[in-house]
Amino acid sequence: MKMIFAIIQPAKLSALQEALRRIGVTRLTVGDAVGFARQRGQDETYRGAEYKTNLLRKVMLEIAVNDDFVEKTIECLQQVGRTGVEGSIGDGKIFVVPMEQAIQISDGRDGPGAI
C-alpha cells in the first residue's frame, strides 16, 4: 500500500477527479494548500494597490492505493495535471510514500481491503 500526495493547480481538480474515477481510483481526500517553489509568487493588484504574494494557491490530493494501482495513478496525475504538451512551472508535484497500515473505521477492516 502507498500514500500518494499530489499538489496540483486548482483548475485541474475536476478533470483529475474524473480521470482517477475512470481508472478505478474512487477514494481521495482534497485539501487547500499554499506554497511556492520556482514561481516565487506573483504580483497582484487589490483596490488599485500593487502587492506581491509569495504564497500561491494549490490543491493537495491524498490518495491511498494498493500496490497494483500506484503506477497507473501516478501516470494519470502526470498526464491530466500537466498544462500544455510539455507542462510548465507550477503544475505541481507528486510524492509517494509507503503506508504501513490502513483501517476502515466503520467495520474495522484493515490492510489492502480497507482501501
JOQUI-V896656 format. One record per run of one state. SS is the DSSP state (alpha for helix, beta for strand, coil for the rest). FROM is the first residue (numbers start at 1). TO is the last residue. If there is no record, write none. Layout:
BEGIN
SS:FROM:TO
SS:FROM:TO
END
This chain:
BEGIN
coil:1:1
beta:2:8
coil:9:9
alpha:10:22
coil:23:28
beta:29:35
coil:36:41
beta:42:46
coil:47:48
beta:49:53
coil:54:55
beta:56:65
coil:66:66
alpha:67:81
coil:82:91
beta:92:98
coil:99:102
beta:103:103
coil:104:109
beta:110:110
alpha:111:114
coil:115:115
END
